[in-house]
Amino acid sequence: AAGATRRIGIRLDSKHGKEHMMYRWEQRVRYSEVNSTGRMSPSALINYFQDCTNLESLDLGVGLDKLREMNLGWIILKWQVTIKRLPKMGEKIYVCTFPYSFKGYFAFRNFLLEDENGEVIAAADSHWMMIDTTLGTTVKIPEVISGAYTLSERYDMENIRSKIVQGENPVTEECIVIGRQNLDTNGHVNNGQYIKMAEGFLPTEKKLSGIRVEYRNQSFLGDRIYPKVSDKEGEFVVSLENAEGSAYAVVSFTTIE
């Protein structure tokens, strides 16, 4: 059976010769993970990345149980994903991850999606923050957590610093009411759920080359989310907002016509 493999070796960055020690997880794309195009959906891709880092943490002894014991939790601040192609149902894939920096409250982590030949077909950069789950405040990452991981060099991909900007005259879609199925172990809406909400407005004929997500506020059971959707040249933006117009998350899909 396919499963997680711990730090199996070294990947060389062909441009700079950097070495990356990775956690690598072998899987096959399931029917439940593809959309109407027969390829992996954007939310399934993010879920694979999220699952991979959770499995690494579990294997290193700093997984969910350890975090609960310490009243700690991770929340994500942003995703930046570049996509060469999304795999088809049944394809063998390898999901890889490694952290490249811990700074105070914050952690920075790369992800790779490889095909069965080891070619990188998607890559992601992600920024995380540690919180005290009892107080709901940020907390410096303890050494017992950060010290469990091996840092590698940041993967060679673009670092986009600008905020996501919505196009003109966005269309407000029907309200989404948060249910228990949207919540994670921290009791708030899981980061992948926002992407799943947003991708429902993405026309299927658009081919993705990238995804960016900014998480701005947490949402909880019973909250109402109002999607505002705009389609500007090469970018499809969904802002998931409260009734006052403050965004919980903003999702940008970069597309190729």
LUMVO-308912 format. One line per field, with one value per residue (C-alpha): residue in three letters; chain; z, x, y. Coordinates in nm, 3 decimals. Example, Ala and Ser with C-alpha at 12.3 -4.5 7.8 and 13.67 -1.06 7.14 Angstrom:
! residues 2
code <- (Ala; Ser)
unit <- (A; A)
pz <- (0.780; 0.714)
px <- (1.230; 1.367)
py <- (-0.450; -0.106)
***
This chain:
! residues 257
code <- (Ala; Ala; Gly; Ala; Thr; Arg; Arg; Ile; Gly; Ile; Arg; Leu; Asp; Ser; Lys; His; Gly; Lys; Glu; His; Met; Met; Tyr; Arg; Trp; Glu; Gln; Arg; Val; Arg; Tyr; Ser; Glu; Val; Asn; Ser; Thr; Gly; Arg; Met; Ser; Pro; Ser; Ala; Leu; Ile; Asn; Tyr; Phe; Gln; Asp; Cys; Thr; Asn; Leu; Glu; Ser; Leu; Asp; Leu; Gly; Val; Gly; Leu; Asp; Lys; Leu; Arg; Glu; Met; Asn; Leu; Gly; Trp; Ile; Ile; Leu; Lys; Trp; Gln; Val; Thr; Ile; Lys; Arg; Leu; Pro; Lys; Met; Gly; Glu; Lys; Ile; Tyr; Val; Cys; Thr; Phe; Pro; Tyr; Ser; Phe; Lys; Gly; Tyr; Phe; Ala; Phe; Arg; Asn; Phe; Leu; Leu; Glu; Asp; Glu; Asn; Gly; Glu; Val; Ile; Ala; Ala; Ala; Asp; Ser; His; Trp; Met; Met; Ile; Asp; Thr; Thr; Leu; Gly; Thr; Thr; Val; Lys; Ile; Pro; Glu; Val; Ile; Ser; Gly; Ala; Tyr; Thr; Leu; Ser; Glu; Arg; Tyr; Asp; Met; Glu; Asn; Ile; Arg; Ser; Lys; Ile; Val; Gln; Gly; Glu; Asn; Pro; Val; Thr; Glu; Glu; Cys; Ile; Val; Ile; Gly; Arg; Gln; Asn; Leu; Asp; Thr; Asn; Gly; His; Val; Asn; Asn; Gly; Gln; Tyr; Ile; Lys; Met; Ala; Glu; Gly; Phe; Leu; Pro; Thr; Glu; Lys; Lys; Leu; Ser; Gly; Ile; Arg; Val; Glu; Tyr; Arg; Asn; Gln; Ser; Phe; Leu; Gly; Asp; Arg; Ile; Tyr; Pro; Lys; Val; Ser; Asp; Lys; Glu; Gly; Glu; Phe; Val; Val; Ser; Leu; Glu; Asn; Ala; Glu; Gly; Ser; Ala; Tyr; Ala; Val; Val; Ser; Phe; Thr; Thr; Ile; Glu)
unit <- (A; A; A; A; A; A; A; A; A; A; A; A; A; A; A; A; A; A; A; A; A; A; A; A; A; A; A; A; A; A; A; A; A; A; A; A; A; A; A; A; A; A; A; A; A; A; A; A; A; A; A; A; A; A; A; A; A; A; A; A; A; A; A; A; A; A; A; A; A; A; A; A; A; A; A; A; A; A; A; A; A; A; A; A; A; A; A; A; A; A; A; A; A; A; A; A; A; A; A; A; A; A; A; A; A; A; A; A; A; A; A; A; A; A; A; A; A; A; A; A; A; A; A; A; A; A; A; A; A; A; A; A; A; A; A; A; A; A; A; A; A; A; A; A; A; A; A; A; A; A; A; A; A; A; A; A; A; A; A; A; A; A; A; A; A; A; A; A; A; A; A; A; A; A; A; A; A; A; A; A; A; A; A; A; A; A; A; A; A; A; A; A; A; A; A; A; A; A; A; A; A; A; A; A; A; A; A; A; A; A; A; A; A; A; A; A; A; A; A; A; A; A; A; A; A; A; A; A; A; A; A; A; A; A; A; A; A; A; A; A; A; A; A; A; A; A; A; A; A; A; A; A; A; A; A; A; A)
pz <- (0.000; -0.077; 0.222; 0.362; 0.334; 0.565; 0.424; 0.154; -0.009; -0.181; -0.470; -0.655; -0.772; -1.130; -1.141; -0.820; -0.716; -0.384; -0.190; -0.045; 0.216; 0.176; 0.325; 0.030; 0.015; -0.265; -0.377; -0.676; -0.775; -0.672; -0.856; -0.559; -0.610; -0.975; -1.110; -1.429; -1.641; -1.507; -1.346; -0.982; -0.848; -0.694; -0.348; -0.374; -0.457; -0.147; 0.063; -0.051; 0.052; 0.387; 0.452; 0.365; 0.624; 0.885; 0.818; 0.844; 1.176; 1.302; 1.209; 1.382; 1.705; 1.678; 1.518; 1.626; 1.959; 2.064; 1.965; 2.161; 2.464; 2.443; 2.355; 2.024; 1.666; 1.320; 1.105; 0.750; 0.626; 0.253; -0.031; -0.354; -0.600; -0.950; -1.172; -1.477; -1.504; -1.278; -1.277; -1.407; -1.212; -1.148; -1.195; -0.950; -0.772; -0.503; -0.260; -0.103; 0.164; 0.364; 0.591; 0.502; 0.789; 1.142; 1.268; 1.596; 1.546; 1.180; 0.975; 0.602; 0.401; 0.041; -0.126; -0.449; -0.652; -0.867; -1.133; -1.141; -1.328; -1.055; -1.261; -1.057; -1.196; -0.917; -0.644; -0.353; -0.099; 0.223; 0.532; 0.869; 1.216; 1.554; 1.797; 2.155; 2.104; 2.456; 2.434; 2.058; 2.042; 1.853; 2.032; 1.955; 1.806; 2.082; 2.015; 2.082; 1.772; 1.535; 1.637; 1.520; 1.156; 0.922; 0.733; 0.362; 0.118; -0.020; -0.348; -0.654; -0.739; -0.769; -0.444; -0.504; -0.231; -0.365; -0.230; -0.440; -0.605; -0.726; -1.070; -1.134; -1.078; -0.898; -0.894; -0.553; -0.550; -0.321; 0.049; 0.189; 0.547; 0.736; 0.861; 1.070; 0.752; 0.690; 1.027; 1.126; 1.456; 1.552; 1.535; 1.245; 0.869; 0.726; 0.474; 0.199; 0.241; 0.123; -0.195; -0.246; -0.212; -0.455; -0.722; -0.754; -0.941; -1.171; -1.528; -1.614; -1.951; -1.779; -1.746; -1.426; -1.405; -1.046; -0.725; -0.460; -0.134; 0.142; 0.472; 0.650; 0.916; 1.071; 1.019; 1.239; 1.256; 1.144; 0.981; 0.647; 0.360; 0.060; -0.245; -0.470; -0.807; -1.076; -1.398; -1.526; -1.797; -1.690; -1.332; -1.171; -0.819; -0.551; -0.232; 0.045; 0.269; 0.565; 0.542; 0.614; 0.321; 0.524; 0.363; 0.536; 0.244; -0.106; -0.371; -0.705; -0.988; -1.260; -1.587; -1.938; -2.210)
px <- (0.000; 0.113; 0.222; 0.444; 0.820; 1.038; 1.314; 1.401; 1.676; 1.794; 1.651; 1.884; 1.760; 1.889; 1.935; 2.130; 2.242; 2.058; 1.987; 1.643; 1.589; 1.222; 0.939; 0.790; 0.451; 0.350; -0.014; -0.245; -0.503; -0.849; -1.178; -1.306; -1.019; -1.083; -1.333; -1.539; -1.222; -1.094; -0.794; -0.715; -0.917; -0.741; -0.879; -0.762; -0.411; -0.410; -0.548; -0.262; -0.011; -0.182; -0.206; 0.161; 0.284; 0.050; 0.188; 0.545; 0.466; 0.296; 0.596; 0.831; 0.632; 0.499; 0.163; -0.189; -0.179; 0.143; 0.006; -0.315; -0.111; 0.067; -0.248; -0.092; -0.213; -0.101; -0.296; -0.197; -0.155; -0.098; -0.049; 0.136; 0.116; 0.259; 0.110; 0.265; -0.020; -0.272; -0.257; -0.533; -0.733; -0.524; -0.185; 0.090; 0.212; 0.460; 0.371; 0.679; 0.737; 1.011; 1.029; 1.285; 1.254; 1.120; 1.108; 0.938; 0.567; 0.608; 0.701; 0.772; 0.733; 0.758; 0.562; 0.621; 0.393; 0.590; 0.471; 0.585; 0.902; 0.998; 0.913; 0.777; 0.431; 0.326; 0.512; 0.394; 0.523; 0.327; 0.343; 0.212; 0.166; 0.152; -0.128; -0.219; -0.551; -0.671; -0.609; -0.647; -0.325; 0.001; 0.286; 0.653; 0.717; 0.872; 1.208; 1.055; 0.839; 1.076; 1.371; 1.193; 1.227; 1.525; 1.540; 1.622; 1.683; 1.374; 1.260; 1.346; 1.011; 0.883; 0.811; 0.505; 0.477; 0.194; -0.159; -0.431; -0.641; -0.991; -1.105; -1.357; -1.731; -1.718; -2.037; -2.175; -2.287; -2.530; -2.442; -2.266; -2.353; -2.071; -2.161; -1.977; -1.845; -1.634; -1.455; -1.122; -0.969; -0.907; -1.283; -1.263; -1.304; -1.015; -0.797; -0.874; -1.247; -1.210; -1.044; -1.321; -1.579; -1.390; -1.326; -1.702; -1.714; -1.418; -1.527; -1.415; -1.270; -1.002; -0.666; -0.482; -0.121; -0.129; -0.322; -0.271; -0.464; -0.455; -0.625; -0.734; -0.989; -1.111; -1.469; -1.668; -1.983; -2.288; -2.097; -2.229; -1.985; -2.061; -1.844; -1.749; -1.621; -1.425; -1.265; -0.987; -0.740; -0.546; -0.677; -1.001; -1.047; -1.296; -1.314; -1.499; -1.640; -1.867; -2.176; -1.969; -1.734; -1.434; -1.264; -1.212; -1.000; -0.916; -0.842; -0.676; -0.664; -0.412; -0.541; -0.422; -0.678)
py <- (0.000; 0.351; 0.554; 0.822; 0.791; 0.994; 1.215; 0.969; 1.164; 1.476; 1.676; 1.912; 2.252; 2.253; 2.632; 2.679; 2.332; 2.358; 2.043; 1.973; 1.705; 1.616; 1.419; 1.227; 1.058; 0.821; 0.816; 0.766; 1.025; 0.908; 0.960; 1.163; 1.410; 1.502; 1.751; 1.744; 1.777; 1.442; 1.614; 1.688; 1.978; 2.282; 2.203; 1.841; 1.965; 2.187; 1.902; 1.678; 1.941; 1.995; 1.620; 1.573; 1.820; 1.672; 1.325; 1.450; 1.618; 1.302; 1.085; 1.331; 1.322; 1.679; 1.605; 1.689; 1.504; 1.677; 2.017; 1.955; 1.853; 2.190; 2.390; 2.487; 2.496; 2.603; 2.845; 2.931; 3.286; 3.237; 2.993; 3.057; 2.768; 2.731; 2.463; 2.301; 2.054; 1.884; 1.502; 1.276; 1.021; 0.709; 0.874; 0.785; 1.097; 1.193; 1.471; 1.629; 1.892; 2.060; 2.367; 2.631; 2.880; 2.931; 3.291; 3.371; 3.301; 3.206; 2.901; 2.886; 2.568; 2.445; 2.167; 1.979; 1.755; 1.510; 1.269; 0.906; 1.011; 1.256; 1.566; 1.856; 1.937; 2.176; 2.366; 2.574; 2.821; 2.864; 3.083; 2.958; 3.100; 2.926; 3.008; 2.931; 2.751; 2.835; 3.209; 3.245; 3.447; 3.406; 3.233; 3.185; 2.842; 2.628; 2.464; 2.122; 2.182; 2.362; 2.145; 1.830; 1.935; 1.960; 2.288; 2.299; 2.581; 2.755; 2.600; 2.807; 2.967; 3.321; 3.503; 3.723; 3.986; 4.201; 4.158; 3.999; 4.271; 4.201; 4.309; 4.584; 4.534; 4.198; 3.991; 3.896; 3.533; 3.350; 3.340; 3.030; 2.930; 2.756; 2.409; 2.151; 1.987; 2.299; 2.295; 2.143; 2.035; 2.399; 2.464; 2.708; 2.675; 2.476; 2.657; 2.406; 2.467; 2.827; 2.704; 2.450; 2.728; 2.951; 2.687; 2.638; 2.968; 2.894; 2.811; 2.457; 2.563; 2.770; 2.596; 2.679; 2.792; 2.911; 2.965; 3.231; 3.250; 3.510; 3.424; 3.741; 3.641; 3.318; 3.201; 2.968; 2.758; 2.954; 3.240; 3.362; 3.405; 3.625; 3.539; 3.830; 3.711; 3.895; 3.777; 3.997; 3.907; 3.599; 3.602; 3.485; 3.623; 3.514; 3.719; 3.535; 3.807; 3.874; 4.092; 4.405; 4.336; 4.220; 3.919; 3.587; 3.470; 3.589; 3.328; 3.405; 3.154; 3.239; 3.102; 3.024; 3.087)
***
